[in-house]
Amino acid sequence: MQTQTVKEKIAQVVLSQPEDATYDEIMRELAFERMIDHGLGDVRSGRVISNDDMARCIKLWQK
């Protein structure tokens, strides 16, 4: 499988939007795609925590 360049990913996201998509909608989709890429990079690098650990963090934040 060939890795897409950033330019190719952006073009793919933009072209997948409906013809009447607004600038803001396209930018939101691009931002979403970037967040997904960052999250997958975190997973590949082992920068993850368990659901139980996250639940404990959330409880601490709510205090």
PDB file of N, CA, C and O in Angstrom:
ATOM      1  N   MET A   1       0.840  -1.174   0.000  1.00  0.00           N
ATOM      2  CA  MET A   1       0.000   0.000   0.000  1.00  0.00           C
ATOM      3  C   MET A   1       0.889   1.244   0.000  1.00  0.00           C
ATOM      4  O   MET A   1       1.810   1.352   0.810  1.00  0.00           O
ATOM      5  N   GLN A   2       0.618   2.164  -0.892  1.00  0.00           N
ATOM      6  CA  GLN A   2       1.411   3.380  -1.016  1.00  0.00           C
ATOM      7  C   GLN A   2       0.856   4.453  -0.085  1.00  0.00           C
ATOM      8  O   GLN A   2      -0.356   4.659  -0.010  1.00  0.00           O
ATOM      9  N   THR A   3       1.753   5.132   0.618  1.00  0.00           N
ATOM     10  CA  THR A   3       1.355   6.195   1.518  1.00  0.00           C
ATOM     11  C   THR A   3       1.029   7.461   0.741  1.00  0.00           C
ATOM     12  O   THR A   3       1.765   7.854  -0.165  1.00  0.00           O
ATOM     13  N   GLN A   4      -0.073   8.089   1.100  1.00  0.00           N
ATOM     14  CA  GLN A   4      -0.481   9.323   0.435  1.00  0.00           C
ATOM     15  C   GLN A   4       0.336  10.497   0.973  1.00  0.00           C
ATOM     16  O   GLN A   4       0.699  10.536   2.149  1.00  0.00           O
ATOM     17  N   THR A   5       0.614  11.445   0.090  1.00  0.00           N
ATOM     18  CA  THR A   5       1.238  12.683   0.538  1.00  0.00           C
ATOM     19  C   THR A   5       0.166  13.548   1.199  1.00  0.00           C
ATOM     20  O   THR A   5      -1.028  13.296   1.042  1.00  0.00           O
ATOM     21  N   VAL A   6       0.596  14.557   1.931  1.00  0.00           N
ATOM     22  CA  VAL A   6      -0.348  15.471   2.571  1.00  0.00           C
ATOM     23  C   VAL A   6      -1.231  16.124   1.515  1.00  0.00           C
ATOM     24  O   VAL A   6      -2.442  16.241   1.696  1.00  0.00           O
ATOM     25  N   LYS A   7      -0.628  16.542   0.427  1.00  0.00           N
ATOM     26  CA  LYS A   7      -1.381  17.193  -0.647  1.00  0.00           C
ATOM     27  C   LYS A   7      -2.451  16.249  -1.214  1.00  0.00           C
ATOM     28  O   LYS A   7      -3.569  16.679  -1.500  1.00  0.00           O
ATOM     29  N   GLU A   8      -2.113  14.986  -1.372  1.00  0.00           N
ATOM     30  CA  GLU A   8      -3.076  14.012  -1.884  1.00  0.00           C
ATOM     31  C   GLU A   8      -4.222  13.794  -0.900  1.00  0.00           C
ATOM     32  O   GLU A   8      -5.378  13.676  -1.306  1.00  0.00           O
ATOM     33  N   LYS A   9      -3.899  13.740   0.416  1.00  0.00           N
ATOM     34  CA  LYS A   9      -4.944  13.573   1.425  1.00  0.00           C
ATOM     35  C   LYS A   9      -5.903  14.757   1.416  1.00  0.00           C
ATOM     36  O   LYS A   9      -7.120  14.590   1.483  1.00  0.00           O
ATOM     37  N   ILE A  10      -5.330  15.963   1.331  1.00  0.00           N
ATOM     38  CA  ILE A  10      -6.164  17.163   1.323  1.00  0.00           C
ATOM     39  C   ILE A  10      -7.079  17.163   0.096  1.00  0.00           C
ATOM     40  O   ILE A  10      -8.271  17.452   0.200  1.00  0.00           O
ATOM     41  N   ALA A  11      -6.517  16.841  -1.046  1.00  0.00           N
ATOM     42  CA  ALA A  11      -7.305  16.803  -2.278  1.00  0.00           C
ATOM     43  C   ALA A  11      -8.424  15.767  -2.164  1.00  0.00           C
ATOM     44  O   ALA A  11      -9.546  16.019  -2.601  1.00  0.00           O
ATOM     45  N   GLN A  12      -8.130  14.623  -1.590  1.00  0.00           N
ATOM     46  CA  GLN A  12      -9.133  13.574  -1.438  1.00  0.00           C
ATOM     47  C   GLN A  12     -10.286  14.048  -0.558  1.00  0.00           C
ATOM     48  O   GLN A  12     -11.452  13.827  -0.884  1.00  0.00           O
ATOM     49  N   VAL A  13      -9.960  14.701   0.559  1.00  0.00           N
ATOM     50  CA  VAL A  13     -11.003  15.202   1.457  1.00  0.00           C
ATOM     51  C   VAL A  13     -11.841  16.260   0.752  1.00  0.00           C
ATOM     52  O   VAL A  13     -13.070  16.214   0.801  1.00  0.00           O
ATOM     53  N   VAL A  14     -11.186  17.210   0.099  1.00  0.00           N
ATOM     54  CA  VAL A  14     -11.902  18.292  -0.577  1.00  0.00           C
ATOM     55  C   VAL A  14     -12.806  17.734  -1.676  1.00  0.00           C
ATOM     56  O   VAL A  14     -13.967  18.127  -1.784  1.00  0.00           O
ATOM     57  N   LEU A  15     -12.285  16.833  -2.477  1.00  0.00           N
ATOM     58  CA  LEU A  15     -13.060  16.281  -3.581  1.00  0.00           C
ATOM     59  C   LEU A  15     -14.203  15.386  -3.116  1.00  0.00           C
ATOM     60  O   LEU A  15     -15.157  15.164  -3.861  1.00  0.00           O
ATOM     61  N   SER A  16     -14.116  14.871  -1.893  1.00  0.00           N
ATOM     62  CA  SER A  16     -15.190  14.003  -1.393  1.00  0.00           C
ATOM     63  C   SER A  16     -16.377  14.805  -0.851  1.00  0.00           C
ATOM     64  O   SER A  16     -17.420  14.232  -0.539  1.00  0.00           O
ATOM     65  N   GLN A  17     -16.223  16.114  -0.740  1.00  0.00           N
ATOM     66  CA  GLN A  17     -17.295  16.965  -0.217  1.00  0.00           C
ATOM     67  C   GLN A  17     -18.324  17.258  -1.309  1.00  0.00           C
ATOM     68  O   GLN A  17     -17.997  17.257  -2.496  1.00  0.00           O
ATOM     69  N   PRO A  18     -19.564  17.508  -0.899  1.00  0.00           N
ATOM     70  CA  PRO A  18     -20.582  17.845  -1.893  1.00  0.00           C
ATOM     71  C   PRO A  18     -20.252  19.167  -2.586  1.00  0.00           C
ATOM     72  O   PRO A  18     -19.525  19.997  -2.042  1.00  0.00           O
ATOM     73  N   GLU A  19     -20.787  19.350  -3.773  1.00  0.00           N
ATOM     74  CA  GLU A  19     -20.505  20.557  -4.558  1.00  0.00           C
ATOM     75  C   GLU A  19     -20.887  21.835  -3.829  1.00  0.00           C
ATOM     76  O   GLU A  19     -20.259  22.875  -4.029  1.00  0.00           O
ATOM     77  N   ASP A  20     -21.909  21.767  -2.987  1.00  0.00           N
ATOM     78  CA  ASP A  20     -22.361  22.974  -2.291  1.00  0.00           C
ATOM     79  C   ASP A  20     -21.752  23.134  -0.891  1.00  0.00           C
ATOM     80  O   ASP A  20     -22.247  23.919  -0.082  1.00  0.00           O
ATOM     81  N   ALA A  21     -20.677  22.388  -0.614  1.00  0.00           N
ATOM     82  CA  ALA A  21     -20.019  22.487   0.690  1.00  0.00           C
ATOM     83  C   ALA A  21     -19.444  23.892   0.878  1.00  0.00           C
ATOM     84  O   ALA A  21     -18.899  24.497  -0.044  1.00  0.00           O
ATOM     85  N   THR A  22     -19.588  24.379   2.100  1.00  0.00           N
ATOM     86  CA  THR A  22     -19.051  25.703   2.398  1.00  0.00           C
ATOM     87  C   THR A  22     -17.570  25.585   2.776  1.00  0.00           C
ATOM     88  O   THR A  22     -17.060  24.498   3.049  1.00  0.00           O
ATOM     89  N   TYR A  23     -16.906  26.732   2.781  1.00  0.00           N
ATOM     90  CA  TYR A  23     -15.503  26.786   3.195  1.00  0.00           C
ATOM     91  C   TYR A  23     -15.356  26.215   4.607  1.00  0.00           C
ATOM     92  O   TYR A  23     -14.458  25.414   4.866  1.00  0.00           O
ATOM     93  N   ASP A  24     -16.240  26.630   5.514  1.00  0.00           N
ATOM     94  CA  ASP A  24     -16.164  26.162   6.896  1.00  0.00           C
ATOM     95  C   ASP A  24     -16.364  24.653   7.002  1.00  0.00           C
ATOM     96  O   ASP A  24     -15.687  23.994   7.791  1.00  0.00           O
ATOM     97  N   GLU A  25     -17.282  24.103   6.219  1.00  0.00           N
ATOM     98  CA  GLU A  25     -17.504  22.651   6.246  1.00  0.00           C
ATOM     99  C   GLU A  25     -16.271  21.907   5.757  1.00  0.00           C
ATOM    100  O   GLU A  25     -15.892  20.889   6.336  1.00  0.00           O
ATOM    101  N   ILE A  26     -15.651  22.397   4.716  1.00  0.00           N
ATOM    102  CA  ILE A  26     -14.443  21.755   4.188  1.00  0.00           C
ATOM    103  C   ILE A  26     -13.307  21.849   5.200  1.00  0.00           C
ATOM    104  O   ILE A  26     -12.584  20.878   5.424  1.00  0.00           O
ATOM    105  N   MET A  27     -13.152  23.023   5.811  1.00  0.00           N
ATOM    106  CA  MET A  27     -12.096  23.185   6.811  1.00  0.00           C
ATOM    107  C   MET A  27     -12.329  22.264   8.009  1.00  0.00           C
ATOM    108  O   MET A  27     -11.378  21.713   8.565  1.00  0.00           O
ATOM    109  N   ARG A  28     -13.590  22.097   8.404  1.00  0.00           N
ATOM    110  CA  ARG A  28     -13.920  21.200   9.510  1.00  0.00           C
ATOM    111  C   ARG A  28     -13.548  19.755   9.160  1.00  0.00           C
ATOM    112  O   ARG A  28     -13.011  19.031   9.998  1.00  0.00           O
ATOM    113  N   GLU A  29     -13.830  19.347   7.944  1.00  0.00           N
ATOM    114  CA  GLU A  29     -13.479  17.995   7.512  1.00  0.00           C
ATOM    115  C   GLU A  29     -11.974  17.802   7.463  1.00  0.00           C
ATOM    116  O   GLU A  29     -11.470  16.743   7.839  1.00  0.00           O
ATOM    117  N   LEU A  30     -11.254  18.815   7.004  1.00  0.00           N
ATOM    118  CA  LEU A  30      -9.792  18.732   6.971  1.00  0.00           C
ATOM    119  C   LEU A  30      -9.230  18.634   8.387  1.00  0.00           C
ATOM    120  O   LEU A  30      -8.303  17.863   8.636  1.00  0.00           O
ATOM    121  N   ALA A  31      -9.787  19.413   9.312  1.00  0.00           N
ATOM    122  CA  ALA A  31      -9.336  19.355  10.703  1.00  0.00           C
ATOM    123  C   ALA A  31      -9.634  17.983  11.306  1.00  0.00           C
ATOM    124  O   ALA A  31      -8.812  17.426  12.034  1.00  0.00           O
ATOM    125  N   PHE A  32     -10.809  17.443  10.999  1.00  0.00           N
ATOM    126  CA  PHE A  32     -11.176  16.116  11.498  1.00  0.00           C
ATOM    127  C   PHE A  32     -10.200  15.059  10.983  1.00  0.00           C
ATOM    128  O   PHE A  32      -9.755  14.198  11.742  1.00  0.00           O
ATOM    129  N   GLU A  33      -9.873  15.126   9.701  1.00  0.00           N
ATOM    130  CA  GLU A  33      -8.926  14.175   9.108  1.00  0.00           C
ATOM    131  C   GLU A  33      -7.562  14.270   9.800  1.00  0.00           C
ATOM    132  O   GLU A  33      -6.908  13.257  10.048  1.00  0.00           O
ATOM    133  N   ARG A  34      -7.150  15.490  10.103  1.00  0.00           N
ATOM    134  CA  ARG A  34      -5.855  15.686  10.780  1.00  0.00           C
ATOM    135  C   ARG A  34      -5.890  15.097  12.189  1.00  0.00           C
ATOM    136  O   ARG A  34      -4.917  14.482  12.625  1.00  0.00           O
ATOM    137  N   MET A  35      -7.007  15.281  12.909  1.00  0.00           N
ATOM    138  CA  MET A  35      -7.119  14.706  14.254  1.00  0.00           C
ATOM    139  C   MET A  35      -7.055  13.178  14.203  1.00  0.00           C
ATOM    140  O   MET A  35      -6.433  12.550  15.060  1.00  0.00           O
ATOM    141  N   ILE A  36      -7.693  12.593  13.210  1.00  0.00           N
ATOM    142  CA  ILE A  36      -7.651  11.136  13.048  1.00  0.00           C
ATOM    143  C   ILE A  36      -6.215  10.686  12.798  1.00  0.00           C
ATOM    144  O   ILE A  36      -5.752   9.725  13.413  1.00  0.00           O
ATOM    145  N   ASP A  37      -5.507  11.373  11.898  1.00  0.00           N
ATOM    146  CA  ASP A  37      -4.112  11.030  11.610  1.00  0.00           C
ATOM    147  C   ASP A  37      -3.243  11.127  12.860  1.00  0.00           C
ATOM    148  O   ASP A  37      -2.401  10.261  13.099  1.00  0.00           O
ATOM    149  N   HIS A  38      -3.442  12.182  13.663  1.00  0.00           N
ATOM    150  CA  HIS A  38      -2.672  12.335  14.895  1.00  0.00           C
ATOM    151  C   HIS A  38      -2.971  11.195  15.860  1.00  0.00           C
ATOM    152  O   HIS A  38      -2.057  10.637  16.468  1.00  0.00           O
ATOM    153  N   GLY A  39      -4.245  10.849  16.001  1.00  0.00           N
ATOM    154  CA  GLY A  39      -4.634   9.761  16.892  1.00  0.00           C
ATOM    155  C   GLY A  39      -4.047   8.426  16.468  1.00  0.00           C
ATOM    156  O   GLY A  39      -3.583   7.651  17.305  1.00  0.00           O
ATOM    157  N   LEU A  40      -4.068   8.158  15.170  1.00  0.00           N
ATOM    158  CA  LEU A  40      -3.486   6.909  14.679  1.00  0.00           C
ATOM    159  C   LEU A  40      -1.973   6.890  14.900  1.00  0.00           C
ATOM    160  O   LEU A  40      -1.397   5.844  15.199  1.00  0.00           O
ATOM    161  N   GLY A  41      -1.336   8.053  14.752  1.00  0.00           N
ATOM    162  CA  GLY A  41       0.100   8.146  15.043  1.00  0.00           C
ATOM    163  C   GLY A  41       0.386   7.869  16.506  1.00  0.00           C
ATOM    164  O   GLY A  41       1.373   7.209  16.832  1.00  0.00           O
ATOM    165  N   ASP A  42      -0.471   8.370  17.397  1.00  0.00           N
ATOM    166  CA  ASP A  42      -0.316   8.095  18.824  1.00  0.00           C
ATOM    167  C   ASP A  42      -0.427   6.602  19.100  1.00  0.00           C
ATOM    168  O   ASP A  42       0.356   6.049  19.872  1.00  0.00           O
ATOM    169  N   VAL A  43      -1.391   5.955  18.475  1.00  0.00           N
ATOM    170  CA  VAL A  43      -1.579   4.509  18.667  1.00  0.00           C
ATOM    171  C   VAL A  43      -0.340   3.751  18.193  1.00  0.00           C
ATOM    172  O   VAL A  43       0.165   2.873  18.893  1.00  0.00           O
ATOM    173  N   ARG A  44       0.139   4.096  17.009  1.00  0.00           N
ATOM    174  CA  ARG A  44       1.326   3.416  16.472  1.00  0.00           C
ATOM    175  C   ARG A  44       2.552   3.612  17.361  1.00  0.00           C
ATOM    176  O   ARG A  44       3.416   2.738  17.436  1.00  0.00           O
ATOM    177  N   SER A  45       2.624   4.756  18.032  1.00  0.00           N
ATOM    178  CA  SER A  45       3.773   5.062  18.887  1.00  0.00           C
ATOM    179  C   SER A  45       3.585   4.580  20.325  1.00  0.00           C
ATOM    180  O   SER A  45       4.477   4.734  21.160  1.00  0.00           O
ATOM    181  N   GLY A  46       2.433   4.003  20.604  1.00  0.00           N
ATOM    182  CA  GLY A  46       2.173   3.489  21.943  1.00  0.00           C
ATOM    183  C   GLY A  46       1.754   4.553  22.945  1.00  0.00           C
ATOM    184  O   GLY A  46       1.761   4.296  24.149  1.00  0.00           O
ATOM    185  N   ARG A  47       1.394   5.729  22.480  1.00  0.00           N
ATOM    186  CA  ARG A  47       0.963   6.807  23.378  1.00  0.00           C
ATOM    187  C   ARG A  47      -0.540   6.685  23.622  1.00  0.00           C
ATOM    188  O   ARG A  47      -1.333   7.494  23.140  1.00  0.00           O
ATOM    189  N   VAL A  48      -0.908   5.665  24.373  1.00  0.00           N
ATOM    190  CA  VAL A  48      -2.310   5.400  24.674  1.00  0.00           C
ATOM    191  C   VAL A  48      -2.438   5.047  26.154  1.00  0.00           C
ATOM    192  O   VAL A  48      -1.466   4.652  26.796  1.00  0.00           O
ATOM    193  N   ILE A  49      -3.653   5.195  26.683  1.00  0.00           N
ATOM    194  CA  ILE A  49      -3.941   4.742  28.042  1.00  0.00           C
ATOM    195  C   ILE A  49      -5.223   3.921  27.995  1.00  0.00           C
ATOM    196  O   ILE A  49      -5.998   4.004  27.043  1.00  0.00           O
ATOM    197  N   SER A  50      -5.428   3.134  29.034  1.00  0.00           N
ATOM    198  CA  SER A  50      -6.617   2.276  29.065  1.00  0.00           C
ATOM    199  C   SER A  50      -7.862   3.104  29.342  1.00  0.00           C
ATOM    200  O   SER A  50      -7.781   4.239  29.812  1.00  0.00           O
ATOM    201  N   ASN A  51      -9.014   2.518  29.042  1.00  0.00           N
ATOM    202  CA  ASN A  51     -10.288   3.182  29.335  1.00  0.00           C
ATOM    203  C   ASN A  51     -10.444   3.411  30.837  1.00  0.00           C
ATOM    204  O   ASN A  51     -10.966   4.444  31.259  1.00  0.00           O
ATOM    205  N   ASP A  52      -9.993   2.450  31.641  1.00  0.00           N
ATOM    206  CA  ASP A  52     -10.087   2.597  33.091  1.00  0.00           C
ATOM    207  C   ASP A  52      -9.257   3.778  33.575  1.00  0.00           C
ATOM    208  O   ASP A  52      -9.717   4.560  34.407  1.00  0.00           O
ATOM    209  N   ASP A  53      -8.029   3.915  33.058  1.00  0.00           N
ATOM    210  CA  ASP A  53      -7.182   5.050  33.430  1.00  0.00           C
ATOM    211  C   ASP A  53      -7.824   6.371  33.003  1.00  0.00           C
ATOM    212  O   ASP A  53      -7.780   7.351  33.747  1.00  0.00           O
ATOM    213  N   MET A  54      -8.411   6.399  31.826  1.00  0.00           N
ATOM    214  CA  MET A  54      -9.064   7.619  31.356  1.00  0.00           C
ATOM    215  C   MET A  54     -10.269   7.955  32.235  1.00  0.00           C
ATOM    216  O   MET A  54     -10.502   9.126  32.537  1.00  0.00           O
ATOM    217  N   ALA A  55     -11.026   6.957  32.643  1.00  0.00           N
ATOM    218  CA  ALA A  55     -12.182   7.190  33.520  1.00  0.00           C
ATOM    219  C   ALA A  55     -11.724   7.801  34.839  1.00  0.00           C
ATOM    220  O   ALA A  55     -12.378   8.702  35.364  1.00  0.00           O
ATOM    221  N   ARG A  56     -10.598   7.314  35.383  1.00  0.00           N
ATOM    222  CA  ARG A  56     -10.059   7.891  36.618  1.00  0.00           C
ATOM    223  C   ARG A  56      -9.648   9.350  36.405  1.00  0.00           C
ATOM    224  O   ARG A  56      -9.902  10.196  37.261  1.00  0.00           O
ATOM    225  N   CYS A  57      -9.017   9.643  35.274  1.00  0.00           N
ATOM    226  CA  CYS A  57      -8.620  11.026  34.969  1.00  0.00           C
ATOM    227  C   CYS A  57      -9.831  11.939  34.894  1.00  0.00           C
ATOM    228  O   CYS A  57      -9.808  13.049  35.424  1.00  0.00           O
ATOM    229  N   ILE A  58     -10.886  11.479  34.240  1.00  0.00           N
ATOM    230  CA  ILE A  58     -12.091  12.296  34.088  1.00  0.00           C
ATOM    231  C   ILE A  58     -12.705  12.575  35.458  1.00  0.00           C
ATOM    232  O   ILE A  58     -13.151  13.693  35.719  1.00  0.00           O
ATOM    233  N   LYS A  59     -12.732  11.572  36.333  1.00  0.00           N
ATOM    234  CA  LYS A  59     -13.284  11.780  37.671  1.00  0.00           C
ATOM    235  C   LYS A  59     -12.463  12.818  38.434  1.00  0.00           C
ATOM    236  O   LYS A  59     -13.026  13.626  39.172  1.00  0.00           O
ATOM    237  N   LEU A  60     -11.157  12.804  38.266  1.00  0.00           N
ATOM    238  CA  LEU A  60     -10.308  13.800  38.929  1.00  0.00           C
ATOM    239  C   LEU A  60     -10.570  15.192  38.368  1.00  0.00           C
ATOM    240  O   LEU A  60     -10.574  16.164  39.124  1.00  0.00           O
ATOM    241  N   TRP A  61     -10.788  15.311  37.065  1.00  0.00           N
ATOM    242  CA  TRP A  61     -11.042  16.596  36.439  1.00  0.00           C
ATOM    243  C   TRP A  61     -12.363  17.203  36.900  1.00  0.00           C
ATOM    244  O   TRP A  61     -12.515  18.423  36.950  1.00  0.00           O
ATOM    245  N   GLN A  62     -13.316  16.335  37.237  1.00  0.00           N
ATOM    246  CA  GLN A  62     -14.647  16.800  37.616  1.00  0.00           C
ATOM    247  C   GLN A  62     -14.716  17.311  39.056  1.00  0.00           C
ATOM    248  O   GLN A  62     -15.737  17.863  39.465  1.00  0.00           O
ATOM    249  N   LYS A  63     -13.652  17.134  39.818  1.00  0.00           N
ATOM    250  CA  LYS A  63     -13.651  17.586  41.218  1.00  0.00           C
ATOM    251  C   LYS A  63     -13.503  19.074  41.303  1.00  0.00           C
ATOM    252  O   LYS A  63     -13.482  19.630  42.400  1.00  0.00           O
TER     253      LYS A  63
END
